């Protein structure tokens, strides 16, 4: 299932740029159609990375608890975002032959 509309708290993957392949959580949706993404490690909540919506692949998964906090204006910590994305951004173990 391919999503076309970004949601706050949604998970996306970068498809362009030097961060290609990295997973992010959507923090902001700008009026021009771009999104502000964070990963809790390299891009913190205080300074989200602005990405064009064409340069991200939206996933059907969503971090519900973080999304509710962001929408309500409650404080979210970088460690929460990092742990929500931990399963996505961890490197795959190489298989020796």
Backbone as CSV, one residue per row, in Angstrom:
resi,resn,N_x,N_y,N_z,CA_x,CA_y,CA_z,C_x,C_y,C_z
1,UNK,0.841,-1.183,0.000,0.000,0.000,0.000,0.881,1.240,0.000
2,UNK,0.690,2.113,-0.953,1.493,3.308,-1.073,0.693,4.511,-0.584
3,UNK,1.277,5.241,0.342,0.618,6.430,0.875,1.021,7.645,0.049
4,UNK,0.118,8.600,-0.081,0.412,9.818,-0.823,0.317,11.057,0.043
5,UNK,-0.374,10.940,1.179,-0.570,12.091,2.059,0.249,11.891,3.327
6,UNK,1.174,12.808,3.626,1.969,12.665,4.851,1.133,12.938,6.093
7,UNK,1.463,12.235,7.186,0.782,12.434,8.466,1.841,12.733,9.531
8,UNK,1.508,13.581,10.467,2.418,13.840,11.575,2.554,12.556,12.377
9,UNK,3.795,12.173,12.654,4.059,10.929,13.361,4.253,9.744,12.433
10,UNK,4.056,9.961,11.140,4.251,8.890,10.165,5.725,8.616,9.927
11,UNK,6.029,7.423,9.481,7.409,7.032,9.221,7.641,7.071,7.722
12,UNK,8.796,7.609,7.335,9.132,7.704,5.918,10.598,7.346,5.714
13,UNK,10.942,7.063,4.467,12.313,6.720,4.109,12.788,7.713,3.052
14,UNK,13.992,8.221,3.226,14.567,9.157,2.272,14.965,8.411,1.004
15,UNK,14.609,8.971,-0.157,14.959,8.341,-1.426,15.970,9.158,-2.218
16,UNK,16.278,10.373,-1.778,17.218,11.240,-2.472,18.143,11.913,-1.464
17,UNK,19.324,12.285,-1.926,20.266,13.011,-1.093,21.267,12.093,-0.425
18,UNK,22.158,12.693,0.345,23.195,11.877,0.981,22.663,11.034,2.125
19,UNK,21.445,11.304,2.565,20.815,10.496,3.611,19.917,9.418,3.019
20,UNK,20.097,9.104,1.750,19.261,8.120,1.045,19.232,6.793,1.806
21,UNK,18.018,6.277,2.012,17.846,5.012,2.713,17.581,5.151,4.203
22,UNK,17.782,6.334,4.761,17.568,6.551,6.189,16.084,6.762,6.475
23,UNK,15.642,6.241,7.597,14.241,6.364,8.001,14.064,7.541,8.944
24,UNK,12.954,8.230,8.803,12.646,9.407,9.607,11.206,9.355,10.094
25,UNK,10.937,10.192,11.084,9.586,10.407,11.587,9.169,11.814,11.170
26,UNK,7.963,11.964,10.669,7.493,13.268,10.197,7.024,14.090,11.399
27,UNK,7.677,15.244,11.588,7.324,16.134,12.694,6.422,17.271,12.223
28,UNK,6.718,17.825,11.048,5.989,18.984,10.532,5.560,18.742,9.095
29,UNK,4.474,19.373,8.695,4.058,19.396,7.299,3.945,20.872,6.914
30,UNK,4.784,21.294,5.979,4.815,22.690,5.557,3.747,22.950,4.499
31,UNK,3.280,24.190,4.379,2.230,24.514,3.396,2.650,24.276,1.946
32,UNK,3.950,24.344,1.649,4.404,24.158,0.267,4.513,22.687,-0.134
33,UNK,4.174,21.781,0.779,4.185,20.363,0.455,5.397,19.622,0.945
34,UNK,6.366,20.318,1.515,7.524,19.620,2.066,7.231,19.213,3.515
35,UNK,8.075,18.329,4.043,7.881,17.834,5.410,9.141,18.081,6.225
36,UNK,8.970,18.236,7.519,10.079,18.340,8.454,10.250,16.995,9.132
37,UNK,11.418,16.369,8.947,11.628,15.017,9.451,12.736,15.001,10.508
38,UNK,12.603,14.072,11.451,13.590,13.906,12.525,13.867,12.412,12.696
39,UNK,15.070,12.117,13.233,15.382,10.719,13.538,15.857,10.530,14.974
40,UNK,15.986,11.609,15.735,16.376,11.497,17.131,17.864,11.316,17.341
41,UNK,18.626,11.143,16.268,20.066,10.933,16.380,20.812,12.023,15.617
42,UNK,20.740,12.018,14.305,21.415,13.019,13.501,20.570,14.272,13.338
43,UNK,19.294,14.108,13.164,18.382,15.237,13.055,17.491,15.254,14.287
44,UNK,17.720,16.231,15.134,17.004,16.332,16.411,15.670,17.048,16.224
45,UNK,14.822,16.945,17.231,13.506,17.587,17.205,13.603,19.110,17.134
46,UNK,14.671,19.676,17.680,14.822,21.131,17.679,15.105,21.670,16.280
47,UNK,15.746,20.868,15.412,16.091,21.308,14.062,15.727,20.228,13.044
48,UNK,14.451,20.116,12.701,14.051,19.073,11.740,14.621,19.348,10.348
49,UNK,14.865,18.281,9.610,15.359,18.389,8.237,14.167,18.586,7.307
50,UNK,14.272,19.576,6.451,13.193,19.858,5.500,13.431,19.022,4.244
51,UNK,12.456,18.162,3.909,12.572,17.300,2.732,11.358,17.518,1.830
52,UNK,11.607,17.549,0.536,10.530,17.613,-0.436,9.757,16.297,-0.367
53,UNK,8.458,16.351,-0.462,7.627,15.142,-0.357,7.950,14.163,-1.485
54,UNK,8.456,14.661,-2.601,8.848,13.787,-3.710,10.100,12.980,-3.387
55,UNK,10.849,13.406,-2.390,12.118,12.759,-2.052,12.026,11.815,-0.863
56,UNK,10.813,11.493,-0.446,10.620,10.523,0.629,9.588,9.486,0.211
57,UNK,9.750,8.285,0.738,8.770,7.210,0.520,8.003,7.063,1.821
58,UNK,6.701,7.320,1.774,5.865,7.251,2.969,5.505,5.802,3.259
59,UNK,5.684,5.389,4.496,5.350,4.039,4.920,3.992,4.048,5.613
60,UNK,3.284,2.918,5.597,1.969,2.879,6.258,2.060,2.889,7.782
61,UNK,3.242,2.650,8.345,3.390,2.643,9.800,3.366,4.063,10.356
62,UNK,2.966,4.148,11.627,2.890,5.434,12.310,3.236,5.224,13.771
63,UNK,3.977,6.145,14.357,4.293,6.110,15.781,3.163,6.845,16.504
64,UNK,2.173,6.084,16.954,0.937,6.665,17.497,1.172,7.550,18.723
65,UNK,1.946,7.068,19.691,2.125,7.842,20.923,2.868,9.141,20.657
66,UNK,3.881,9.090,19.802,4.624,10.308,19.477,3.747,11.259,18.667
67,UNK,2.940,10.720,17.753,2.051,11.555,16.949,1.060,12.309,17.836
68,UNK,0.492,11.618,18.815,-0.458,12.284,19.721,0.221,13.396,20.516
69,UNK,1.446,13.144,20.969,2.170,14.171,21.723,2.477,15.379,20.847
70,UNK,2.906,15.146,19.601,3.225,16.256,18.702,1.978,17.083,18.377
71,UNK,0.862,16.411,18.151,-0.379,17.115,17.818,-0.895,17.915,19.015
72,UNK,-0.793,17.335,20.226,-1.256,18.020,21.434,-0.312,19.112,21.905
73,UNK,0.913,19.144,21.370,1.885,20.144,21.785,2.651,19.759,23.030
74,UNK,2.558,18.484,23.420,3.315,18.030,24.582,4.770,17.784,24.201
75,UNK,5.626,17.709,25.218,7.053,17.545,24.974,7.377,16.120,24.519
76,UNK,8.166,16.031,23.462,8.651,14.757,22.945,10.167,14.800,23.025
77,UNK,10.774,13.707,23.428,12.222,13.649,23.550,12.834,12.934,22.352
78,UNK,14.084,13.313,22.041,14.790,12.672,20.928,14.957,11.177,21.157
79,UNK,15.081,10.766,22.413,15.252,9.338,22.693,14.001,8.541,22.332
80,UNK,12.833,9.155,22.479,11.584,8.484,22.083,11.554,8.243,20.574
81,UNK,11.951,9.261,19.819,11.966,9.147,18.359,13.004,8.114,17.935
82,UNK,14.176,8.178,18.556,15.251,7.248,18.215,14.839,5.802,18.476
83,UNK,14.192,5.561,19.603,13.783,4.190,19.918,12.640,3.722,19.019
84,UNK,11.783,4.649,18.563,10.706,4.266,17.648,11.257,3.871,16.278
85,UNK,12.362,4.482,15.881,12.960,4.205,14.568,14.112,3.211,14.630
86,UNK,14.412,2.712,15.812,15.572,1.833,15.993,15.513,0.596,15.097
87,UNK,14.364,-0.011,14.973,14.226,-1.201,14.151,14.398,-0.934,12.668
88,UNK,14.154,0.305,12.245,14.281,0.651,10.834,15.714,1.016,10.464
89,UNK,16.376,1.835,11.292,17.683,2.382,10.945,18.866,1.509,11.336
90,UNK,18.642,0.432,12.060,19.790,-0.381,12.449,20.353,-1.098,11.224
91,UNK,21.678,-1.172,11.104,22.276,-1.821,9.927,22.010,-3.303,9.924
92,UNK,21.831,-3.857,8.729,21.591,-5.282,8.578,22.910,-6.037,8.782
93,UNK,22.910,-7.129,9.545,24.153,-7.886,9.731,24.565,-8.569,8.428
94,UNK,25.862,-8.487,8.149,26.368,-9.112,6.941,26.559,-10.592,7.171
95,UNK,26.230,-11.378,6.166,26.354,-12.825,6.257,27.681,-13.229,5.630
96,UNK,28.509,-13.923,6.407,29.794,-14.389,5.874,29.597,-15.695,5.145
97,UNK,30.315,-15.846,4.042,30.193,-17.077,3.279,31.497,-17.803,3.220
